[in-house]
């Protein structure tokens, strides 16, 4: 093209086999070439998701040249993200937890027997095929199996066995690679080694029935002898989804989730299993794992935590009252949460804690709660605002700003989800009053 004048060209990224938000950070913008300039560049941030997925690709696009510039062919390119996450391991493979219980992981990720006939096939993911090999993460403590694709949904199993605690963590990772919304059934089944001698020792709600409201269940044959006492932890009260179905018959149990995935979206179902020496150990461990203690989230990034549908973080907050889970949901992953809370990532003049109170997006400048239009007609005013989805927002008005004190009157409080409030009466019988107003938001 012509290098004797300034030109611009737009750029953008799009998914190849890689997924924006999981494998790389999507970006777009405009490159400006000054007079005589023949080269310019933009950066694509690669995200480390700790998944063994193989090399993946991102499409880089250029278009809409101005100033007499032209684009040659082709005007897109492919960026390859090389997978550096894991070493290969042949399946089946054995791992031992912190109390030396065996987790003999089969080629489809289920547990063959465990220690002393704990299982006759445990944590079986329905429909997931067998693989000859997997990948090792977390210093050899986590096995990744897959991916397998079915009806456009790509599924990967992750099984983590800590060296210093007695349990196994399973994460079923689902990604919709299709162009339409998909509903995926995630069904987990366990055949217990205790067979016909199995009894339900207890569940999280205190009764001996396994129900969709339960977070954990303990089963056994004989306390302190026979097969190990088995704990399943399937959800907690902070998650977005409960299991849609649970089932129990003597010697076996199961549970399932119906996971809805938008095109390109990734969600996960997490669950835990534990072999225990006795019933007291198992029933004490259940509530602790439910609240994600005992290092339950080791090796999972903030992004991966946000993808889990059936568990959520307990209500941990910063000193200013901002939930840690809220910060994580926007990708604010600094381990120093206090620093993150007073940051202004989008440069809109509001710190993260203020964005939480105002119910705006701390990563998008345009989401700030603000008035975008005011119109006065007799004794009616139209006032439009934008920003905020869940906070209580209201308007206060006053006829004067006297130094002796302002009489603010709350004239409108919104409920759920409105983004614009219109056409409401301020003062009847007063034409074109002098009016001061302010918008407030609170949780």
MOKA-V810999 format. One record per helix or strand of 2 or more residues. SS is the DSSP state (2 for helix, 1 for strand). FROM is the first residue (numbers start at 0). LEN is the number of residues. Records with the same first field share a line. If there is no record, write none. Layout:
SS: FROM-LEN + FROM-LEN
This chain:
1: 6-9 + 27-6 + 55-11 + 75-6 + 86-4 + 92-4 + 101-4 + 123-2 + 132-5 + 141-9 + 152-8 + 167-9 + 181-11 + 198-5 + 215-5 + 228-5 + 244-5 + 251-10 + 265-11 + 369-8 + 379-7 + 391-7 + 408-5 + 423-2 + 435-7
2: 137-3 + 194-3 + 278-12 + 301-6 + 323-6 + 336-5 + 351-7 + 364-3
